Amino acid sequence: MIGRTALQTHLQTHHDPQLCAVRDEKGTAMQYQRVAHAPSRRLLGVFAHPDDEVFCVGGTLAQWAAAGGETMILCATRGEAGQIQDARAATRSTLGIVREHELRAACAQLGVQHVECLDYGDGTLAEVDAATLAGHIATSIRAFQPDVVVTFGPDGGYGHPDHIAISRATTEACQVVAREDGWSPQLYYSVFPRQHGWLCHRLAHWLTTHGTTFRASPGSVRALALLAEETTLLGQADDAVEVQWFPAGFSIVEQGERGDSLYLIISGHAEVLHEDARGTRQRRLSLGPGEFFGAEALAWRWPHKASVVSRDTLTCLVLSHQAPSAFAGRGQDAHLGGMPIGAAEDDRADRDELIRLDISAYLKDKVAALAAHGTQFALEPELLALAPVWQLLEQEYFERVCVTRGVPTSVHDADGADDPLWLAVHPVVAVPA
């Protein structure tokens, strides 16, 4: 049997997308041919809140539906304790109803045919009877008869108590079905290995080559801040994300300093000043709300060519590849600075043990589904042009779990050719050459 990585390489790089020739471990020549449609397969996603489905498995749901599979989302709560990012969309008393509608709209964007919300309270899943919650999930598993079930990993993605509880209950539900009914769907955990990349660098490169005239609306600034925090929280980026306030006359960046941050003005104005060899400053341009600065120095790793000084009280969204430091020096000769985030870490081995699905072909569907959750992510149209933000969402990672041996155990030796999740979106058949 050919390994998953090798099989993916052949299928993705061979000139004929319908056919490729490889050899198995015994050297027998085999032809792996894509089939037009996968056999009818069913995927059930079990999550705690509306919008969890997009970040965890959004692209995979769209890919699964496109391959002819049937999908369902079971959501334990209606997310009524969430934020209200757009006060026009909901009030506290209506938020649960509105978020359920948003969930159904998002699922429609992803091709999901079935959506069900349970009646548990948002923020209470860690307190409810675990066997009761698992029993409700088991009922849905028996009714839908999925081949695959996907939920959060045991850490809940980033430690959220509701996510941890739904992971534990879904795992128990699969075990109950296996024990009592003699069969069980294949369980997968949606996981978020740290990518050790920086959104600030991606945005800086894009701004210097494509977005020199880009100006964000107030809504886009807010949405970008939310997405930066979310991707950092989930390990898809390592940036330090802050909102910083500067009084009038403050030198935010100084000419000659090394660039380590990208700034987006939320309110107020700034002047870009260039200092010549005689120490005379000349104003190059003025900056206002929605404009970035610091991109060139960060992207090309060269010193700032000019200083940026606040003209009045200024507030900025700041994305940096360095953790804030209380003793960082200033000026071009400064020796003390912050430590690059994630610089000393390497989780590549951990990522290699996971199943990675490239959902770039379905990224538009995933973004459209995220936009459907308007109370949580009020996405302005121009924000969709910021390609570097969305490229962080192009990979989805899963851990295959065995639930039939008592204690749930990870399966790290799954081959792509026989892995249910991978095969459903990359259908192939093997025949002797």
C-alpha positions in Angstrom: 0.0 0.0 0.0 1.4 3.4 -0.9 1.7 5.9 1.9 -0.6 8.9 2.1 2.2 11.5 1.4 3.4 9.7 -1.7 -0.1 9.2 -3.0 -1.0 12.8 -2.5 2.2 13.9 -4.3 1.4 11.7 -7.3 -2.2 12.8 -7.5 -1.4 16.5 -7.2 1.6 16.7 -9.5 0.9 14.2 -12.3 0.1 15.9 -15.6 -3.0 13.8 -16.2 -5.3 14.5 -13.2 -7.3 11.4 -13.9 -4.5 8.8 -13.9 -1.0 8.2 -12.4 1.3 5.2 -12.2 3.2 4.2 -9.1 4.6 1.0 -7.6 3.5 -0.6 -4.4 5.9 -1.8 -1.6 6.6 -5.1 -3.5 7.4 -3.2 -6.7 4.3 -4.2 -8.5 3.3 -1.5 -11.0 -0.1 -0.1 -10.1 -2.3 2.6 -11.6 -4.2 4.8 -9.2 -7.1 6.4 -11.1 -9.4 9.1 -9.8 -13.0 8.2 -9.9 -15.6 10.8 -10.9 -17.5 10.5 -7.6 -16.8 8.8 -4.3 -19.2 6.2 -3.0 -21.9 7.8 -1.0 -20.3 8.7 2.4 -21.6 10.6 5.3 -19.7 13.0 7.6 -21.0 14.3 10.9 -19.4 17.3 12.6 -20.2 17.7 16.3 -19.3 21.1 17.8 -20.2 23.4 20.7 -21.1 26.7 19.0 -22.1 28.1 15.7 -18.9 29.1 13.7 -16.8 26.2 15.2 -17.7 24.2 12.1 -16.0 26.8 9.8 -12.7 27.0 11.5 -12.5 23.2 12.3 -13.8 21.6 9.1 -15.3 24.2 6.8 -13.2 23.5 3.7 -13.4 19.7 4.3 -17.2 19.9 4.4 -17.3 21.8 1.1 -14.8 19.3 -0.4 -16.8 16.4 0.9 -20.0 17.7 -0.5 -18.4 18.4 -3.9 -17.2 14.7 -4.0 -20.8 13.6 -3.6 -20.9 12.9 0.1 -23.6 13.8 2.6 -22.9 16.0 5.6 -24.5 17.0 8.8 -23.6 19.5 11.6 -24.7 18.8 15.2 -24.3 21.9 17.4 -24.8 21.5 21.1 -25.6 25.2 21.8 -26.9 28.2 19.9 -24.0 30.4 21.0 -26.2 32.8 22.9 -23.3 33.9 25.2 -21.1 35.0 22.3 -20.1 38.5 21.3 -22.3 40.8 19.4 -20.0 42.4 16.9 -22.8 44.1 14.9 -25.5 45.5 17.2 -27.9 45.8 14.2 -27.9 42.1 13.8 -29.0 40.9 17.2 -29.6 41.8 20.8 -28.7 39.6 23.8 -32.2 38.2 23.9 -32.2 37.3 20.2 -28.6 36.3 19.7 -29.2 32.5 20.1 -32.0 32.5 17.5 -29.9 34.7 15.1 -26.8 32.6 15.5 -28.7 29.4 14.7 -29.9 31.1 11.5 -26.3 32.1 10.8 -25.2 28.5 11.3 -27.7 27.3 8.8 -26.7 29.9 6.3 -23.0 29.1 6.8 -23.7 25.4 6.3 -25.6 26.1 3.1 -22.5 27.8 1.8 -20.5 24.7 2.6 -23.1 22.3 1.0 -24.1 20.8 4.3 -27.5 19.1 4.0 -28.5 18.6 7.6 -28.2 20.9 10.6 -29.4 20.3 14.2 -29.0 22.4 17.3 -29.4 20.8 20.8 -30.8 22.8 23.7 -27.7 23.1 25.9 -26.7 26.5 27.2 -23.7 28.3 25.8 -20.9 28.0 28.4 -22.5 25.2 30.4 -21.3 22.1 28.6 -18.6 21.4 31.2 -21.2 21.4 33.9 -23.9 19.2 32.3 -24.1 15.4 32.9 -21.6 14.0 30.5 -23.5 10.7 29.9 -26.6 12.7 28.9 -24.7 14.8 26.4 -23.0 11.7 25.0 -26.4 10.0 24.8 -27.8 12.8 22.7 -24.8 12.7 20.3 -25.1 8.9 20.1 -28.8 9.3 19.1 -27.7 11.5 16.2 -25.0 9.1 15.2 -27.5 6.2 15.1 -30.0 8.2 13.1 -27.5 9.7 10.6 -25.3 6.6 10.3 -22.1 8.6 9.4 -18.9 7.0 8.1 -16.9 9.8 9.8 -17.4 11.9 12.9 -15.3 15.0 13.4 -15.1 17.1 16.6 -12.5 19.0 18.7 -9.5 17.3 20.1 -9.2 16.8 23.9 -7.7 20.2 24.3 -10.7 21.9 22.8 -8.5 23.7 20.2 -7.3 26.3 22.8 -8.7 25.2 26.1 -12.3 26.3 25.8 -14.3 24.4 28.4 -17.3 23.9 26.0 -14.9 22.5 23.3 -13.3 20.1 25.7 -16.7 18.9 26.9 -18.0 18.3 23.4 -14.8 16.5 22.5 -15.1 14.2 25.5 -18.9 13.6 24.9 -18.5 12.8 21.2 -15.7 10.4 21.9 -17.9 8.7 24.5 -20.8 8.6 22.1 -18.7 6.8 19.5 -17.6 4.3 22.2 -21.2 3.7 23.3 -22.3 3.0 19.7 -19.4 0.7 19.1 -20.1 -1.2 22.4 -23.8 -1.4 22.1 -24.4 -1.6 18.3 -21.3 -3.4 17.1 -20.2 -0.7 14.7 -18.8 2.8 15.0 -18.0 5.6 12.6 -14.4 6.6 12.3 -13.7 9.4 14.7 -11.3 12.3 13.9 -10.2 15.2 16.1 -9.9 18.6 14.4 -6.6 19.9 15.6 -4.6 23.1 15.3 -0.8 22.5 15.2 1.2 25.6 15.5 2.2 26.9 12.1 5.0 29.2 13.3 4.3 31.8 10.7 3.4 35.5 11.0 0.4 37.2 9.6 2.2 40.5 9.9 4.9 39.3 7.4 2.3 37.9 5.0 0.4 41.2 5.1 3.5 43.3 4.8 4.6 41.5 1.6 1.2 41.7 0.1 0.9 45.4 0.9 4.3 46.2 -0.7 3.4 44.3 -3.9 -0.3 44.5 -4.3 -2.0 46.7 -1.8 -0.1 50.0 -1.8 -3.5 51.8 -2.2 -5.4 49.6 0.2 -7.4 51.5 2.8 -9.5 49.6 5.4 -12.9 50.8 6.5 -13.7 50.9 10.2 -15.6 47.6 9.9 -12.6 46.0 8.2 -10.2 47.1 10.9 -12.4 45.5 13.5 -12.8 42.3 11.5 -9.1 42.1 10.8 -8.4 42.5 14.5 -10.8 39.6 15.3 -9.3 37.3 12.6 -5.8 38.1 13.8 -6.7 37.2 17.3 -8.6 34.0 16.2 -5.8 32.7 14.0 -3.2 33.4 16.7 -5.4 31.7 19.3 -5.7 28.6 17.0 -2.0 28.5 16.3 -2.4 29.4 12.6 -0.2 32.4 13.2 2.2 33.4 15.9 1.7 37.2 15.9 1.5 39.4 19.0 -1.8 41.3 18.4 -2.3 44.5 20.3 -4.2 47.8 20.1 -1.8 50.5 21.1 -2.5 54.2 22.0 0.0 57.0 21.2 -0.2 60.6 22.4 0.3 63.5 20.0 3.9 64.0 19.0 5.0 60.4 19.8 7.6 58.8 17.5 6.0 55.5 16.7 8.7 54.3 14.4 12.1 56.0 14.0 14.1 56.4 10.8 16.9 53.8 10.8 15.2 51.4 13.2 14.7 47.8 12.3 11.1 47.0 11.4 9.4 44.4 13.5 5.7 45.4 13.5 2.9 46.3 11.1 0.6 49.1 12.1 -3.0 49.8 11.0 -4.4 53.2 12.1 -7.8 52.8 13.9 -8.2 56.5 14.8 -6.2 59.7 14.6 -3.5 60.9 12.2 0.3 60.6 11.7 3.0 62.3 9.7 5.7 60.5 7.8 8.9 62.5 8.2 12.3 62.0 6.5 15.5 63.3 8.1 18.4 64.3 5.8 22.1 64.1 6.7 21.9 67.6 8.3 19.2 66.5 10.6 16.4 68.5 8.8 13.1 66.8 8.7 10.7 67.0 5.8 7.1 65.7 5.7 6.6 63.1 3.1 2.9 62.4 3.6 0.1 62.2 6.1 -1.7 59.0 7.2 -5.2 58.5 8.6 -7.6 55.8 9.7 -7.6 52.6 7.7 -4.0 53.1 6.5 -1.0 50.8 7.2 2.5 51.8 7.9 5.7 49.8 8.6 5.1 47.3 5.8 8.3 47.9 3.7 10.7 47.6 6.6 9.0 44.5 7.9 8.7 42.8 4.5 12.2 43.4 3.3 13.9 43.4 6.7 15.5 46.7 6.2 15.6 49.8 8.4 12.7 52.3 8.3 13.4 54.9 5.7 11.4 57.5 7.6 9.9 58.3 11.0 6.2 58.1 11.7 5.0 60.6 14.3 1.5 60.9 15.7 -0.1 64.2 14.8 -2.8 63.9 17.3 -4.0 61.1 19.7 -3.5 57.9 17.7 -4.7 54.4 18.1 -3.3 51.5 16.0 -3.9 47.8 15.6 -0.3 46.4 15.9 0.8 43.0 14.5 4.3 42.0 15.5 6.6 38.9 15.2 8.1 39.8 18.5 6.6 39.5 22.0 6.3 42.9 23.8 9.3 43.7 26.0 9.6 46.1 28.9 13.2 46.8 28.1 13.3 47.0 24.3 15.6 49.8 23.1 14.9 52.4 20.4 16.9 53.8 17.6 19.0 52.3 14.8 21.8 51.2 17.3 19.5 49.6 19.8 20.8 46.2 21.1 17.8 45.1 23.2 14.6 43.9 21.5 11.8 41.5 21.9 12.2 37.7 21.3 10.7 36.5 18.0 7.6 34.5 18.8 7.9 30.8 18.1 11.4 31.2 16.8 12.9 28.4 18.9 10.0 26.0 18.4 9.7 23.2 15.8 6.5 21.2 15.7 7.0 19.8 12.2 7.3 16.2 13.5 3.9 16.6 15.2 2.3 18.0 12.1 3.7 15.1 10.0 1.8 12.6 12.1 -1.5 14.3 11.3 -3.8 14.1 8.3 -3.6 17.4 6.4 -6.2 18.4 3.9 -5.4 21.2 1.5 -8.7 23.0 1.0 -7.4 25.9 -1.0 -9.8 25.1 -3.9 -12.7 25.6 -1.4 -11.3 28.6 0.4 -14.0 30.9 -1.1 -16.7 28.6 0.3 -15.0 28.6 3.7 -14.7 32.4 3.8 -18.3 32.8 2.6 -19.4 30.5 5.5 -17.4 32.6 7.9 -19.0 35.8 6.6 -22.5 34.2 7.2 -21.7 34.4 11.0 -22.2 38.2 10.9 -22.8 38.7 14.6 -19.3 37.3 15.3 -17.3 38.3 12.1 -18.7 41.4 10.4 -16.6 41.1 7.2 -16.5 44.1 5.0 -16.1 43.4 1.2 -12.7 45.0 0.9 -11.3 42.7 3.6 -11.8 39.8 1.2 -9.1 41.3 -0.9 -6.5 40.7 1.8 -5.4 37.3 0.5 -2.7 36.7 3.2 -5.4 36.6 5.9 -7.3 33.9 4.2 -4.3 31.8 3.2 -3.8 31.0 6.8 -7.0 28.9 6.6 -6.0 26.8 3.6 -4.9 23.7 5.6 -7.1 21.7 7.9 -5.5 19.1 10.2 -7.0 16.0 11.7 -6.0 13.2 14.1 -7.5 9.8 13.5 -8.7 8.1 16.7 -9.5 4.5 17.5 -12.4 4.1 20.0 -12.9 0.4 19.9 -10.0 -0.5 22.3 -11.4 1.0 25.5 -9.2 4.1 25.8 -9.2 6.3 22.7 -5.9 6.1 20.9 -4.4 8.0 18.0 -3.8 6.2 14.8 -0.6 7.7 13.2 0.1 5.1 10.5 -3.0 5.7 8.4 -2.4 5.5 4.7 -4.2 8.0 2.4 -5.3 5.0 0.2 -7.4 3.6 3.0 -8.1 6.6 5.3 -11.9 7.3 5.2 -11.6 11.1 5.6 -8.8 11.5 3.1 -10.2 9.0 0.6 -13.7 10.6 0.5 -12.2 13.8 -1.0 -9.5 12.1 -3.0 -11.3 9.1 -4.4 -9.0 6.6 -6.1 -9.1 3.0 -7.3 -6.0 0.8 -7.7 -5.7 -1.6 -10.6 -2.7 -3.6 -11.9 -0.8 -1.8 -14.7 
